[in-house]
């Protein structure tokens, strides 16, 4: 599923994106783009609107895995 969301936080290992559910989803650093990324802040910033693909939903751990590179 492809969704549109807003980046809420950028951390060393990726970015958190609000896709309109109770829990923000995580875009791991490896799923930000097709090239190597040393610092996620080079690729995304807080408040940026992005398209993401839902990779995994784990209700037990309350985690949502997302990908920006697979959504494009």
PDB file of N, CA, C, O and CB in Angstrom:
ATOM      1  N   UNK A   1       0.834  -1.170   0.000  1.00  0.00           N
ATOM      2  CA  UNK A   1       0.000   0.000   0.000  1.00  0.00           C
ATOM      3  C   UNK A   1       0.893   1.253   0.000  1.00  0.00           C
ATOM      4  O   UNK A   1       1.848   1.340   0.773  1.00  0.00           O
ATOM      5  CB  UNK A   1      -0.957  -0.013   1.218  1.00  0.00           C
ATOM      6  N   UNK A   2       0.581   2.198  -0.854  1.00  0.00           N
ATOM      7  CA  UNK A   2       1.324   3.463  -0.941  1.00  0.00           C
ATOM      8  C   UNK A   2       0.503   4.547  -0.237  1.00  0.00           C
ATOM      9  O   UNK A   2      -0.680   4.728  -0.523  1.00  0.00           O
ATOM     10  CB  UNK A   2       1.617   3.859  -2.446  1.00  0.00           C
ATOM     11  N   UNK A   3       1.147   5.258   0.682  1.00  0.00           N
ATOM     12  CA  UNK A   3       0.486   6.316   1.441  1.00  0.00           C
ATOM     13  C   UNK A   3       1.299   7.597   1.367  1.00  0.00           C
ATOM     14  O   UNK A   3       2.471   7.583   0.990  1.00  0.00           O
ATOM     15  CB  UNK A   3       0.284   5.895   2.907  1.00  0.00           C
ATOM     16  N   UNK A   4       0.669   8.694   1.726  1.00  0.00           N
ATOM     17  CA  UNK A   4       1.361   9.964   1.833  1.00  0.00           C
ATOM     18  C   UNK A   4       1.435  10.313   3.315  1.00  0.00           C
ATOM     19  O   UNK A   4       0.460  10.163   4.051  1.00  0.00           O
ATOM     20  CB  UNK A   4       0.640  11.091   1.007  1.00  0.00           C
ATOM     21  N   UNK A   5       2.596  10.777   3.735  1.00  0.00           N
ATOM     22  CA  UNK A   5       2.763  11.105   5.140  1.00  0.00           C
ATOM     23  C   UNK A   5       3.694  12.286   5.321  1.00  0.00           C
ATOM     24  O   UNK A   5       4.263  12.809   4.364  1.00  0.00           O
ATOM     25  CB  UNK A   5       3.288   9.908   5.903  1.00  0.00           C
ATOM     26  N   UNK A   6       3.834  12.695   6.582  1.00  0.00           N
ATOM     27  CA  UNK A   6       4.669  13.837   6.933  1.00  0.00           C
ATOM     28  C   UNK A   6       5.780  13.360   7.867  1.00  0.00           C
ATOM     29  O   UNK A   6       5.518  12.664   8.848  1.00  0.00           O
ATOM     30  CB  UNK A   6       3.824  14.971   7.599  1.00  0.00           C
ATOM     31  N   UNK A   7       7.019  13.736   7.557  1.00  0.00           N
ATOM     32  CA  UNK A   7       8.158  13.374   8.394  1.00  0.00           C
ATOM     33  C   UNK A   7       8.029  14.118   9.718  1.00  0.00           C
ATOM     34  O   UNK A   7       7.933  15.345   9.743  1.00  0.00           O
ATOM     35  CB  UNK A   7       9.516  13.708   7.688  1.00  0.00           C
ATOM     36  N   UNK A   8       8.029  13.355  10.835  1.00  0.00           N
ATOM     37  CA  UNK A   8       7.875  13.963  12.155  1.00  0.00           C
ATOM     38  C   UNK A   8       9.192  14.036  12.921  1.00  0.00           C
ATOM     39  O   UNK A   8       9.346  14.875  13.808  1.00  0.00           O
ATOM     40  CB  UNK A   8       6.861  13.188  12.963  1.00  0.00           C
ATOM     41  N   UNK A   9      10.145  13.160  12.585  1.00  0.00           N
ATOM     42  CA  UNK A   9      11.424  13.147  13.285  1.00  0.00           C
ATOM     43  C   UNK A   9      12.466  12.469  12.404  1.00  0.00           C
ATOM     44  O   UNK A   9      12.163  11.497  11.712  1.00  0.00           O
ATOM     45  CB  UNK A   9      11.304  12.426  14.656  1.00  0.00           C
ATOM     46  N   UNK A  10      13.688  12.980  12.433  1.00  0.00           N
ATOM     47  CA  UNK A  10      14.799  12.365  11.695  1.00  0.00           C
ATOM     48  C   UNK A  10      15.855  11.983  12.719  1.00  0.00           C
ATOM     49  O   UNK A  10      16.315  12.819  13.498  1.00  0.00           O
ATOM     50  CB  UNK A  10      15.391  13.340  10.590  1.00  0.00           C
ATOM     51  N   UNK A  11      16.235  10.696  12.709  1.00  0.00           N
ATOM     52  CA  UNK A  11      17.218  10.169  13.652  1.00  0.00           C
ATOM     53  C   UNK A  11      18.356   9.513  12.881  1.00  0.00           C
ATOM     54  O   UNK A  11      18.294   9.412  11.656  1.00  0.00           O
ATOM     55  CB  UNK A  11      16.564   9.157  14.632  1.00  0.00           C
ATOM     56  N   UNK A  12      19.392   9.068  13.581  1.00  0.00           N
ATOM     57  CA  UNK A  12      20.563   8.479  12.924  1.00  0.00           C
ATOM     58  C   UNK A  12      20.241   7.246  12.085  1.00  0.00           C
ATOM     59  O   UNK A  12      20.919   6.982  11.092  1.00  0.00           O
ATOM     60  CB  UNK A  12      21.587   8.117  13.956  1.00  0.00           C
ATOM     61  N   UNK A  13      19.215   6.489  12.471  1.00  0.00           N
ATOM     62  CA  UNK A  13      18.903   5.232  11.785  1.00  0.00           C
ATOM     63  C   UNK A  13      17.728   5.343  10.817  1.00  0.00           C
ATOM     64  O   UNK A  13      17.291   4.330  10.270  1.00  0.00           O
ATOM     65  CB  UNK A  13      18.607   4.163  12.799  1.00  0.00           C
ATOM     66  N   UNK A  14      17.204   6.555  10.591  1.00  0.00           N
ATOM     67  CA  UNK A  14      16.113   6.707   9.643  1.00  0.00           C
ATOM     68  C   UNK A  14      15.225   7.894   9.967  1.00  0.00           C
ATOM     69  O   UNK A  14      15.669   8.885  10.546  1.00  0.00           O
ATOM     70  CB  UNK A  14      15.290   5.456   9.606  1.00  0.00           C
ATOM     71  N   UNK A  15      13.955   7.774   9.581  1.00  0.00           N
ATOM     72  CA  UNK A  15      13.007   8.866   9.793  1.00  0.00           C
ATOM     73  C   UNK A  15      11.649   8.305  10.185  1.00  0.00           C
ATOM     74  O   UNK A  15      11.229   7.257   9.696  1.00  0.00           O
ATOM     75  CB  UNK A  15      12.884   9.742   8.528  1.00  0.00           C
ATOM     76  N   UNK A  16      10.973   9.019  11.074  1.00  0.00           N
ATOM     77  CA  UNK A  16       9.624   8.647  11.468  1.00  0.00           C
ATOM     78  C   UNK A  16       8.635   9.470  10.655  1.00  0.00           C
ATOM     79  O   UNK A  16       8.801  10.677  10.476  1.00  0.00           O
ATOM     80  CB  UNK A  16       9.405   8.856  12.994  1.00  0.00           C
ATOM     81  N   UNK A  17       7.585   8.778  10.159  1.00  0.00           N
ATOM     82  CA  UNK A  17       6.606   9.414   9.284  1.00  0.00           C
ATOM     83  C   UNK A  17       5.200   9.184   9.839  1.00  0.00           C
ATOM     84  O   UNK A  17       4.831   8.058  10.170  1.00  0.00           O
ATOM     85  CB  UNK A  17       6.722   8.866   7.834  1.00  0.00           C
ATOM     86  N   UNK A  18       4.423  10.261   9.936  1.00  0.00           N
ATOM     87  CA  UNK A  18       3.030  10.188  10.356  1.00  0.00           C
ATOM     88  C   UNK A  18       2.184   9.903   9.123  1.00  0.00           C
ATOM     89  O   UNK A  18       2.100  10.728   8.214  1.00  0.00           O
ATOM     90  CB  UNK A  18       2.574  11.508  11.065  1.00  0.00           C
ATOM     91  N   UNK A  19       1.554   8.723   9.098  1.00  0.00           N
ATOM     92  CA  UNK A  19       0.721   8.342   7.955  1.00  0.00           C
ATOM     93  C   UNK A  19      -0.771   8.371   8.296  1.00  0.00           C
ATOM     94  O   UNK A  19      -1.596   7.867   7.535  1.00  0.00           O
ATOM     95  CB  UNK A  19       1.111   6.950   7.467  1.00  0.00           C
ATOM     96  N   UNK A  20      -1.112   8.965   9.445  1.00  0.00           N
ATOM     97  CA  UNK A  20      -2.519   9.123   9.788  1.00  0.00           C
ATOM     98  C   UNK A  20      -3.088   8.061  10.711  1.00  0.00           C
ATOM     99  O   UNK A  20      -4.303   8.013  10.905  1.00  0.00           O
ATOM    100  CB  UNK A  20      -3.307   9.145   8.561  1.00  0.00           C
ATOM    101  N   UNK A  21      -2.253   7.210  11.284  1.00  0.00           N
ATOM    102  CA  UNK A  21      -2.709   6.240  12.282  1.00  0.00           C
ATOM    103  C   UNK A  21      -2.106   6.635  13.627  1.00  0.00           C
ATOM    104  O   UNK A  21      -1.360   7.611  13.709  1.00  0.00           O
ATOM    105  CB  UNK A  21      -2.304   4.768  11.885  1.00  0.00           C
ATOM    106  N   UNK A  22      -2.418   5.894  14.669  1.00  0.00           N
ATOM    107  CA  UNK A  22      -1.988   6.268  16.015  1.00  0.00           C
ATOM    108  C   UNK A  22      -0.474   6.220  16.203  1.00  0.00           C
ATOM    109  O   UNK A  22       0.066   6.941  17.041  1.00  0.00           O
ATOM    110  CB  UNK A  22      -2.641   5.366  17.020  1.00  0.00           C
ATOM    111  N   UNK A  23       0.201   5.397  15.448  1.00  0.00           N
ATOM    112  CA  UNK A  23       1.645   5.202  15.598  1.00  0.00           C
ATOM    113  C   UNK A  23       2.377   5.697  14.351  1.00  0.00           C
ATOM    114  O   UNK A  23       1.973   5.391  13.229  1.00  0.00           O
ATOM    115  CB  UNK A  23       1.972   3.710  15.860  1.00  0.00           C
ATOM    116  N   UNK A  24       3.451   6.460  14.549  1.00  0.00           N
ATOM    117  CA  UNK A  24       4.281   6.874  13.411  1.00  0.00           C
ATOM    118  C   UNK A  24       5.038   5.658  12.879  1.00  0.00           C
ATOM    119  O   UNK A  24       5.432   4.778  13.643  1.00  0.00           O
ATOM    120  CB  UNK A  24       5.277   8.010  13.823  1.00  0.00           C
ATOM    121  N   UNK A  25       5.235   5.620  11.566  1.00  0.00           N
ATOM    122  CA  UNK A  25       5.991   4.543  10.951  1.00  0.00           C
ATOM    123  C   UNK A  25       7.452   4.923  10.810  1.00  0.00           C
ATOM    124  O   UNK A  25       7.796   6.104  10.760  1.00  0.00           O
ATOM    125  CB  UNK A  25       5.405   4.186   9.594  1.00  0.00           C
ATOM    126  N   UNK A  26       8.313   3.911  10.744  1.00  0.00           N
ATOM    127  CA  UNK A  26       9.746   4.145  10.610  1.00  0.00           C
ATOM    128  C   UNK A  26      10.206   3.811   9.196  1.00  0.00           C
ATOM    129  O   UNK A  26       9.933   2.726   8.682  1.00  0.00           O
ATOM    130  CB  UNK A  26      10.531   3.314  11.640  1.00  0.00           C
ATOM    131  N   UNK A  27      10.906   4.756   8.577  1.00  0.00           N
ATOM    132  CA  UNK A  27      11.603   4.496   7.319  1.00  0.00           C
ATOM    133  C   UNK A  27      13.065   4.301   7.710  1.00  0.00           C
ATOM    134  O   UNK A  27      13.757   5.255   8.065  1.00  0.00           O
ATOM    135  CB  UNK A  27      11.411   5.685   6.251  1.00  0.00           C
ATOM    136  N   UNK A  28      13.527   3.050   7.639  1.00  0.00           N
ATOM    137  CA  UNK A  28      14.919   2.767   7.998  1.00  0.00           C
ATOM    138  C   UNK A  28      15.849   3.470   7.008  1.00  0.00           C
ATOM    139  O   UNK A  28      15.477   3.713   5.860  1.00  0.00           O
ATOM    140  CB  UNK A  28      15.191   1.227   8.013  1.00  0.00           C
ATOM    141  N   UNK A  29      17.046   3.790   7.459  1.00  0.00           N
ATOM    142  CA  UNK A  29      18.023   4.515   6.623  1.00  0.00           C
ATOM    143  C   UNK A  29      18.261   3.808   5.284  1.00  0.00           C
ATOM    144  O   UNK A  29      18.514   4.460   4.271  1.00  0.00           O
ATOM    145  CB  UNK A  29      19.361   4.663   7.376  1.00  0.00           C
ATOM    146  N   UNK A  30      18.180   2.474   5.284  1.00  0.00           N
ATOM    147  CA  UNK A  30      18.398   1.711   4.045  1.00  0.00           C
ATOM    148  C   UNK A  30      17.224   1.833   3.073  1.00  0.00           C
ATOM    149  O   UNK A  30      17.355   1.463   1.906  1.00  0.00           O
ATOM    150  CB  UNK A  30      18.637   0.241   4.372  1.00  0.00           C
ATOM    151  N   UNK A  31      16.081   2.343   3.532  1.00  0.00           N
ATOM    152  CA  UNK A  31      14.884   2.468   2.697  1.00  0.00           C
ATOM    153  C   UNK A  31      14.584   3.915   2.304  1.00  0.00           C
ATOM    154  O   UNK A  31      13.515   4.202   1.765  1.00  0.00           O
ATOM    155  CB  UNK A  31      13.691   1.886   3.422  1.00  0.00           C
ATOM    156  N   UNK A  32      15.526   4.829   2.572  1.00  0.00           N
ATOM    157  CA  UNK A  32      15.292   6.232   2.231  1.00  0.00           C
ATOM    158  C   UNK A  32      15.439   6.497   0.737  1.00  0.00           C
ATOM    159  O   UNK A  32      14.597   7.172   0.146  1.00  0.00           O
ATOM    160  CB  UNK A  32      16.250   7.119   3.001  1.00  0.00           C
ATOM    161  N   UNK A  33      16.503   5.972   0.118  1.00  0.00           N
ATOM    162  CA  UNK A  33      16.694   6.158  -1.323  1.00  0.00           C
ATOM    163  C   UNK A  33      17.607   5.075  -1.866  1.00  0.00           C
ATOM    164  O   UNK A  33      18.123   4.249  -1.113  1.00  0.00           O
ATOM    165  CB  UNK A  33      17.277   7.555  -1.627  1.00  0.00           C
ATOM    166  N   UNK A  34      17.804   5.084  -3.194  1.00  0.00           N
ATOM    167  CA  UNK A  34      18.558   4.022  -3.861  1.00  0.00           C
ATOM    168  C   UNK A  34      20.062   4.087  -3.645  1.00  0.00           C
ATOM    169  O   UNK A  34      20.761   3.098  -3.867  1.00  0.00           O
ATOM    170  CB  UNK A  34      18.280   4.062  -5.316  1.00  0.00           C
ATOM    171  N   UNK A  35      20.564   5.226  -3.219  1.00  0.00           N
ATOM    172  CA  UNK A  35      22.006   5.353  -3.010  1.00  0.00           C
ATOM    173  C   UNK A  35      22.343   5.238  -1.524  1.00  0.00           C
ATOM    174  O   UNK A  35      21.446   5.249  -0.681  1.00  0.00           O
ATOM    175  CB  UNK A  35      22.520   6.695  -3.573  1.00  0.00           C
ATOM    176  N   UNK A  36      23.639   5.128  -1.201  1.00  0.00           N
ATOM    177  CA  UNK A  36      24.081   5.055   0.191  1.00  0.00           C
ATOM    178  C   UNK A  36      23.807   6.380   0.894  1.00  0.00           C
ATOM    179  O   UNK A  36      24.067   7.451   0.346  1.00  0.00           O
ATOM    180  CB  UNK A  36      25.586   4.700   0.272  1.00  0.00           C
ATOM    181  N   UNK A  37      23.284   6.295   2.105  1.00  0.00           N
ATOM    182  CA  UNK A  37      22.981   7.490   2.887  1.00  0.00           C
ATOM    183  C   UNK A  37      23.760   7.413   4.198  1.00  0.00           C
ATOM    184  O   UNK A  37      23.555   6.494   4.990  1.00  0.00           O
ATOM    185  CB  UNK A  37      21.440   7.625   3.152  1.00  0.00           C
ATOM    186  N   UNK A  38      24.648   8.371   4.424  1.00  0.00           N
ATOM    187  CA  UNK A  38      25.410   8.417   5.675  1.00  0.00           C
ATOM    188  C   UNK A  38      24.607   9.122   6.762  1.00  0.00           C
ATOM    189  O   UNK A  38      24.636   8.721   7.925  1.00  0.00           O
ATOM    190  CB  UNK A  38      26.762   9.130   5.463  1.00  0.00           C
ATOM    191  N   UNK A  39      23.893  10.171   6.378  1.00  0.00           N
ATOM    192  CA  UNK A  39      23.115  10.959   7.326  1.00  0.00           C
ATOM    193  C   UNK A  39      21.706  11.161   6.763  1.00  0.00           C
ATOM    194  O   UNK A  39      21.555  11.797   5.720  1.00  0.00           O
ATOM    195  CB  UNK A  39      23.805  12.332   7.614  1.00  0.00           C
ATOM    196  N   UNK A  40      20.679  10.638   7.424  1.00  0.00           N
ATOM    197  CA  UNK A  40      19.304  10.783   6.918  1.00  0.00           C
ATOM    198  C   UNK A  40      18.871  12.234   6.726  1.00  0.00           C
ATOM    199  O   UNK A  40      17.976  12.512   5.928  1.00  0.00           O
ATOM    200  CB  UNK A  40      18.346  10.106   7.860  1.00  0.00           C
ATOM    201  N   UNK A  41      19.500  13.161   7.452  1.00  0.00           N
ATOM    202  CA  UNK A  41      19.137  14.574   7.322  1.00  0.00           C
ATOM    203  C   UNK A  41      19.504  15.138   5.956  1.00  0.00           C
ATOM    204  O   UNK A  41      19.021  16.205   5.578  1.00  0.00           O
ATOM    205  CB  UNK A  41      19.814  15.389   8.407  1.00  0.00           C
ATOM    206  N   UNK A  42      20.363  14.424   5.202  1.00  0.00           N
ATOM    207  CA  UNK A  42      20.706  14.834   3.837  1.00  0.00           C
ATOM    208  C   UNK A  42      19.549  14.574   2.870  1.00  0.00           C
ATOM    209  O   UNK A  42      19.456  15.213   1.822  1.00  0.00           O
ATOM    210  CB  UNK A  42      21.965  14.093   3.360  1.00  0.00           C
ATOM    211  N   UNK A  43      18.662  13.630   3.227  1.00  0.00           N
ATOM    212  CA  UNK A  43      17.621  13.168   2.309  1.00  0.00           C
ATOM    213  C   UNK A  43      16.235  13.713   2.674  1.00  0.00           C
ATOM    214  O   UNK A  43      15.479  14.128   1.795  1.00  0.00           O
ATOM    215  CB  UNK A  43      17.587  11.649   2.295  1.00  0.00           C
ATOM    216  N   UNK A  44      15.903  13.711   3.972  1.00  0.00           N
ATOM    217  CA  UNK A  44      14.575  14.173   4.422  1.00  0.00           C
ATOM    218  C   UNK A  44      14.725  15.181   5.550  1.00  0.00           C
ATOM    219  O   UNK A  44      15.757  15.253   6.218  1.00  0.00           O
ATOM    220  CB  UNK A  44      13.700  12.977   4.887  1.00  0.00           C
ATOM    221  N   UNK A  45      13.654  15.964   5.745  1.00  0.00           N
ATOM    222  CA  UNK A  45      13.647  16.912   6.853  1.00  0.00           C
ATOM    223  C   UNK A  45      12.272  16.910   7.507  1.00  0.00           C
ATOM    224  O   UNK A  45      11.277  16.539   6.883  1.00  0.00           O
ATOM    225  CB  UNK A  45      14.024  18.337   6.369  1.00  0.00           C
ATOM    226  N   UNK A  46      12.225  17.324   8.759  1.00  0.00           N
ATOM    227  CA  UNK A  46      10.974  17.362   9.514  1.00  0.00           C
ATOM    228  C   UNK A  46       9.981  18.291   8.813  1.00  0.00           C
ATOM    229  O   UNK A  46      10.320  19.410   8.428  1.00  0.00           O
ATOM    230  CB  UNK A  46      11.224  17.830  10.976  1.00  0.00           C
ATOM    231  N   UNK A  47       8.750  17.802   8.657  1.00  0.00           N
ATOM    232  CA  UNK A  47       7.704  18.574   8.003  1.00  0.00           C
ATOM    233  C   UNK A  47       7.550  18.278   6.525  1.00  0.00           C
ATOM    234  O   UNK A  47       6.577  18.707   5.906  1.00  0.00           O
ATOM    235  CB  UNK A  47       7.970  20.015   8.180  1.00  0.00           C
ATOM    236  N   UNK A  48       8.499  17.549   5.949  1.00  0.00           N
ATOM    237  CA  UNK A  48       8.449  17.214   4.522  1.00  0.00           C
ATOM    238  C   UNK A  48       7.353  16.179   4.264  1.00  0.00           C
ATOM    239  O   UNK A  48       7.206  15.219   5.021  1.00  0.00           O
ATOM    240  CB  UNK A  48       9.823  16.679   4.035  1.00  0.00           C
ATOM    241  N   UNK A  49       6.591  16.381   3.195  1.00  0.00           N
ATOM    242  CA  UNK A  49       5.563  15.426   2.784  1.00  0.00           C
ATOM    243  C   UNK A  49       6.212  14.409   1.862  1.00  0.00           C
ATOM    244  O   UNK A  49       6.855  14.776   0.879  1.00  0.00           O
ATOM    245  CB  UNK A  49       4.358  16.141   2.081  1.00  0.00           C
ATOM    246  N   UNK A  50       6.039  13.110   2.183  1.00  0.00           N
ATOM    247  CA  UNK A  50       6.671  12.044   1.406  1.00  0.00           C
ATOM    248  C   UNK A  50       5.654  10.955   1.086  1.00  0.00           C
ATOM    249  O   UNK A  50       4.664  10.777   1.796  1.00  0.00           O
ATOM    250  CB  UNK A  50       7.875  11.449   2.170  1.00  0.00           C
ATOM    251  N   UNK A  51       5.919  10.232   0.003  1.00  0.00           N
ATOM    252  CA  UNK A  51       5.138   9.040  -0.315  1.00  0.00           C
ATOM    253  C   UNK A  51       5.906   7.841   0.223  1.00  0.00           C
ATOM    254  O   UNK A  51       7.117   7.732   0.027  1.00  0.00           O
ATOM    255  CB  UNK A  51       4.876   8.909  -1.867  1.00  0.00           C
ATOM    256  N   UNK A  52       5.196   6.937   0.906  1.00  0.00           N
ATOM    257  CA  UNK A  52       5.827   5.766   1.498  1.00  0.00           C
ATOM    258  C   UNK A  52       5.048   4.507   1.147  1.00  0.00           C
ATOM    259  O   UNK A  52       3.836   4.550   0.935  1.00  0.00           O
ATOM    260  CB  UNK A  52       5.934   5.920   3.018  1.00  0.00           C
ATOM    261  N   UNK A  53       5.755   3.395   1.089  1.00  0.00           N
ATOM    262  CA  UNK A  53       5.130   2.092   0.899  1.00  0.00           C
ATOM    263  C   UNK A  53       5.174   1.358   2.233  1.00  0.00           C
ATOM    264  O   UNK A  53       6.213   1.320   2.892  1.00  0.00           O
ATOM    265  CB  UNK A  53       5.847   1.267  -0.231  1.00  0.00           C
ATOM    266  N   UNK A  54       4.056   0.781   2.628  1.00  0.00           N
ATOM    267  CA  UNK A  54       3.996   0.025   3.875  1.00  0.00           C
ATOM    268  C   UNK A  54       4.638  -1.340   3.633  1.00  0.00           C
ATOM    269  O   UNK A  54       4.181  -2.109   2.788  1.00  0.00           O
ATOM    270  CB  UNK A  54       2.516  -0.124   4.383  1.00  0.00           C
ATOM    271  N   UNK A  55       5.710  -1.634   4.388  1.00  0.00           N
ATOM    272  CA  UNK A  55       6.404  -2.911   4.256  1.00  0.00           C
ATOM    273  C   UNK A  55       5.930  -3.920   5.287  1.00  0.00           C
ATOM    274  O   UNK A  55       5.798  -5.109   4.998  1.00  0.00           O
ATOM    275  CB  UNK A  55       7.899  -2.710   4.386  1.00  0.00           C
ATOM    276  N   UNK A  56       5.673  -3.427   6.500  1.00  0.00           N
ATOM    277  CA  UNK A  56       5.339  -4.335   7.589  1.00  0.00           C
ATOM    278  C   UNK A  56       4.512  -3.609   8.635  1.00  0.00           C
ATOM    279  O   UNK A  56       4.758  -2.441   8.938  1.00  0.00           O
ATOM    280  CB  UNK A  56       6.611  -4.922   8.220  1.00  0.00           C
ATOM    281  N   UNK A  57       3.524  -4.315   9.187  1.00  0.00           N
ATOM    282  CA  UNK A  57       2.751  -3.806  10.316  1.00  0.00           C
ATOM    283  C   UNK A  57       2.811  -4.873  11.405  1.00  0.00           C
ATOM    284  O   UNK A  57       2.353  -5.999  11.208  1.00  0.00           O
ATOM    285  CB  UNK A  57       1.254  -3.469   9.906  1.00  0.00           C
ATOM    286  N   UNK A  58       3.380  -4.511  12.555  1.00  0.00           N
ATOM    287  CA  UNK A  58       3.481  -5.431  13.678  1.00  0.00           C
ATOM    288  C   UNK A  58       2.665  -4.859  14.826  1.00  0.00           C
ATOM    289  O   UNK A  58       3.130  -3.992  15.567  1.00  0.00           O
ATOM    290  CB  UNK A  58       4.970  -5.662  14.099  1.00  0.00           C
ATOM    291  N   UNK A  59       1.434  -5.359  14.963  1.00  0.00           N
ATOM    292  CA  UNK A  59       0.536  -4.837  15.993  1.00  0.00           C
ATOM    293  C   UNK A  59       1.042  -5.157  17.392  1.00  0.00           C
ATOM    294  O   UNK A  59       0.875  -4.355  18.311  1.00  0.00           O
ATOM    295  CB  UNK A  59      -0.865  -5.403  15.808  1.00  0.00           C
ATOM    296  N   UNK A  60       1.655  -6.316  17.559  1.00  0.00           N
ATOM    297  CA  UNK A  60       2.145  -6.741  18.867  1.00  0.00           C
ATOM    298  C   UNK A  60       3.210  -5.780  19.401  1.00  0.00           C
ATOM    299  O   UNK A  60       3.175  -5.393  20.569  1.00  0.00           O
ATOM    300  CB  UNK A  60       2.711  -8.161  18.783  1.00  0.00           C
ATOM    301  N   UNK A  61       4.155  -5.399  18.542  1.00  0.00           N
ATOM    302  CA  UNK A  61       5.225  -4.478  18.936  1.00  0.00           C
ATOM    303  C   UNK A  61       4.881  -3.016  18.646  1.00  0.00           C
ATOM    304  O   UNK A  61       5.657  -2.116  18.966  1.00  0.00           O
ATOM    305  CB  UNK A  61       6.509  -4.846  18.220  1.00  0.00           C
ATOM    306  N   UNK A  62       3.706  -2.784  18.034  1.00  0.00           N
ATOM    307  CA  UNK A  62       3.250  -1.438  17.652  1.00  0.00           C
ATOM    308  C   UNK A  62       4.277  -0.738  16.764  1.00  0.00           C
ATOM    309  O   UNK A  62       4.687   0.391  17.032  1.00  0.00           O
ATOM    310  CB  UNK A  62       2.976  -0.587  18.905  1.00  0.00           C
ATOM    311  N   UNK A  63       4.684  -1.440  15.692  1.00  0.00           N
ATOM    312  CA  UNK A  63       5.653  -0.894  14.739  1.00  0.00           C
ATOM    313  C   UNK A  63       5.096  -0.951  13.325  1.00  0.00           C
ATOM    314  O   UNK A  63       4.402  -1.893  12.941  1.00  0.00           O
ATOM    315  CB  UNK A  63       6.985  -1.661  14.818  1.00  0.00           C
ATOM    316  N   UNK A  64       5.424   0.088  12.566  1.00  0.00           N
ATOM    317  CA  UNK A  64       5.048   0.126  11.160  1.00  0.00           C
ATOM    318  C   UNK A  64       6.349   0.362  10.369  1.00  0.00           C
ATOM    319  O   UNK A  64       7.026   1.371  10.567  1.00  0.00           O
ATOM    320  CB  UNK A  64       3.955   1.261  10.869  1.00  0.00           C
ATOM    321  N   UNK A  65       6.684  -0.564   9.488  1.00  0.00           N
ATOM    322  CA  UNK A  65       7.865  -0.437   8.654  1.00  0.00           C
ATOM    323  C   UNK A  65       7.483   0.177   7.314  1.00  0.00           C
ATOM    324  O   UNK A  65       6.567  -0.298   6.643  1.00  0.00           O
ATOM    325  CB  UNK A  65       8.543  -1.803   8.453  1.00  0.00           C
ATOM    326  N   UNK A  66       8.193   1.240   6.929  1.00  0.00           N
ATOM    327  CA  UNK A  66       7.886   1.967   5.697  1.00  0.00           C
ATOM    328  C   UNK A  66       9.094   2.063   4.793  1.00  0.00           C
ATOM    329  O   UNK A  66      10.224   1.866   5.241  1.00  0.00           O
ATOM    330  CB  UNK A  66       7.373   3.358   6.016  1.00  0.00           C
ATOM    331  N   UNK A  67       8.868   2.366   3.514  1.00  0.00           N
ATOM    332  CA  UNK A  67       9.943   2.560   2.554  1.00  0.00           C
ATOM    333  C   UNK A  67       9.603   3.732   1.638  1.00  0.00           C
ATOM    334  O   UNK A  67       8.507   3.800   1.080  1.00  0.00           O
ATOM    335  CB  UNK A  67      10.186   1.271   1.732  1.00  0.00           C
ATOM    336  N   UNK A  68      10.547   4.647   1.490  1.00  0.00           N
ATOM    337  CA  UNK A  68      10.378   5.744   0.535  1.00  0.00           C
ATOM    338  C   UNK A  68      10.865   5.298  -0.831  1.00  0.00           C
ATOM    339  O   UNK A  68      10.239   5.611  -1.844  1.00  0.00           O
ATOM    340  CB  UNK A  68      11.141   7.014   1.000  1.00  0.00           C
ATOM    341  N   UNK A  69      11.985   4.565  -0.874  1.00  0.00           N
ATOM    342  CA  UNK A  69      12.566   4.183  -2.158  1.00  0.00           C
ATOM    343  C   UNK A  69      11.668   3.216  -2.931  1.00  0.00           C
ATOM    344  O   UNK A  69      11.686   3.237  -4.162  1.00  0.00           O
ATOM    345  CB  UNK A  69      13.932   3.555  -1.941  1.00  0.00           C
ATOM    346  N   UNK A  70      10.890   2.375  -2.263  1.00  0.00           N
ATOM    347  CA  UNK A  70       9.987   1.452  -2.959  1.00  0.00           C
ATOM    348  C   UNK A  70       8.684   2.117  -3.359  1.00  0.00           C
ATOM    349  O   UNK A  70       7.927   1.556  -4.152  1.00  0.00           O
ATOM    350  CB  UNK A  70       9.694   0.250  -2.088  1.00  0.00           C
ATOM    351  N   UNK A  71       8.405   3.300  -2.830  1.00  0.00           N
ATOM    352  CA  UNK A  71       7.153   4.002  -3.165  1.00  0.00           C
ATOM    353  C   UNK A  71       7.300   4.778  -4.484  1.00  0.00           C
ATOM    354  O   UNK A  71       6.302   5.156  -5.097  1.00  0.00           O
ATOM    355  CB  UNK A  71       6.749   4.973  -2.016  1.00  0.00           C
ATOM    356  N   UNK A  72       8.531   5.009  -4.911  1.00  0.00           N
ATOM    357  CA  UNK A  72       8.759   5.804  -6.128  1.00  0.00           C
ATOM    358  C   UNK A  72       8.931   4.930  -7.335  1.00  0.00           C
ATOM    359  O   UNK A  72       9.131   5.435  -8.439  1.00  0.00           O
ATOM    360  CB  UNK A  72       9.975   6.689  -5.971  1.00  0.00           C
TER     361      UNK A  72
END
